[in-house]
């Protein structure tokens, strides 16, 4: 009987870079939304 084929796994370093890029992108989007909301703060009503 032949041995089972080895599992193909993604390198762990690549996943950490993708995770880091997603976190940085999320922080940038939150900062941009904060800047827009503070810059264009329109008071409604009286």
C-alpha atoms as an extended CHARMM CRD file, in Angstrom:
* protein
*
        46  EXT
         1         1  UNK       CA              0.0000000000        0.0000000000        0.0000000000  PROA      1               0.0000000000
         2         2  UNK       CA              1.3940000000        3.4230000000       -0.9020000000  PROA      2               0.0000000000
         3         3  UNK       CA              1.6540000000        6.0530000000        1.8560000000  PROA      3               0.0000000000
         4         4  UNK       CA             -1.0140000000        8.7880000000        1.9290000000  PROA      4               0.0000000000
         5         5  UNK       CA             -0.1180000000       11.9900000000        0.0700000000  PROA      5               0.0000000000
         6         6  UNK       CA              1.2320000000       14.8250000000        2.2330000000  PROA      6               0.0000000000
         7         7  UNK       CA             -1.1490000000       17.6770000000        3.0130000000  PROA      7               0.0000000000
         8         8  UNK       CA             -0.6220000000       20.8990000000        1.1200000000  PROA      8               0.0000000000
         9         9  UNK       CA             -0.6680000000       23.7650000000        3.5860000000  PROA      9               0.0000000000
        10        10  UNK       CA             -0.2270000000       27.4750000000        3.0390000000  PROA      10              0.0000000000
        11        11  UNK       CA              2.8460000000       29.0150000000        4.6250000000  PROA      11              0.0000000000
        12        12  UNK       CA              2.0110000000       30.5690000000        7.9740000000  PROA      12              0.0000000000
        13        13  UNK       CA              3.8830000000       33.7890000000        7.2240000000  PROA      13              0.0000000000
        14        14  UNK       CA              1.6070000000       34.6820000000        4.3150000000  PROA      14              0.0000000000
        15        15  UNK       CA             -1.5470000000       34.4350000000        6.4770000000  PROA      15              0.0000000000
        16        16  UNK       CA             -0.0510000000       36.7310000000        9.0870000000  PROA      16              0.0000000000
        17        17  UNK       CA              0.7180000000       39.3250000000        6.4040000000  PROA      17              0.0000000000
        18        18  UNK       CA             -2.8370000000       39.1370000000        5.0760000000  PROA      18              0.0000000000
        19        19  UNK       CA             -4.2170000000       39.5030000000        8.6150000000  PROA      19              0.0000000000
        20        20  UNK       CA             -1.9280000000       42.4710000000        9.2940000000  PROA      20              0.0000000000
        21        21  UNK       CA             -2.9700000000       44.1410000000        6.0200000000  PROA      21              0.0000000000
        22        22  UNK       CA             -6.6730000000       43.7000000000        6.8920000000  PROA      22              0.0000000000
        23        23  UNK       CA             -6.1420000000       45.2260000000       10.3500000000  PROA      23              0.0000000000
        24        24  UNK       CA             -4.2330000000       48.1960000000        8.9280000000  PROA      24              0.0000000000
        25        25  UNK       CA             -6.9040000000       48.7260000000        6.2840000000  PROA      25              0.0000000000
        26        26  UNK       CA             -9.6550000000       48.6260000000        8.9220000000  PROA      26              0.0000000000
        27        27  UNK       CA             -7.8480000000       51.2280000000       11.0490000000  PROA      27              0.0000000000
        28        28  UNK       CA             -7.3810000000       53.4730000000        8.0010000000  PROA      28              0.0000000000
        29        29  UNK       CA            -11.0660000000       53.2280000000        7.0870000000  PROA      29              0.0000000000
        30        30  UNK       CA            -12.0970000000       54.0580000000       10.6690000000  PROA      30              0.0000000000
        31        31  UNK       CA             -9.7360000000       57.0480000000       10.7200000000  PROA      31              0.0000000000
        32        32  UNK       CA            -11.0940000000       58.2550000000        7.3730000000  PROA      32              0.0000000000
        33        33  UNK       CA            -14.6960000000       57.9420000000        8.5770000000  PROA      33              0.0000000000
        34        34  UNK       CA            -13.8230000000       59.8150000000       11.7800000000  PROA      34              0.0000000000
        35        35  UNK       CA            -12.1590000000       62.5740000000        9.7440000000  PROA      35              0.0000000000
        36        36  UNK       CA            -15.1630000000       62.8870000000        7.4110000000  PROA      36              0.0000000000
        37        37  UNK       CA            -17.6430000000       62.9690000000       10.3000000000  PROA      37              0.0000000000
        38        38  UNK       CA            -15.6760000000       65.6330000000       12.1760000000  PROA      38              0.0000000000
        39        39  UNK       CA            -14.9160000000       67.7010000000        9.0620000000  PROA      39              0.0000000000
        40        40  UNK       CA            -18.4330000000       67.7300000000        7.6390000000  PROA      40              0.0000000000
        41        41  UNK       CA            -20.3710000000       67.8070000000       10.9100000000  PROA      41              0.0000000000
        42        42  UNK       CA            -23.6570000000       69.4430000000        9.9340000000  PROA      42              0.0000000000
        43        43  UNK       CA            -25.8710000000       70.5240000000       12.8010000000  PROA      43              0.0000000000
        44        44  UNK       CA            -29.5010000000       69.6770000000       12.1260000000  PROA      44              0.0000000000
        45        45  UNK       CA            -32.3470000000       71.6240000000       13.6980000000  PROA      45              0.0000000000
        46        46  UNK       CA            -32.1790000000       74.6790000000       15.9360000000  PROA      46              0.0000000000
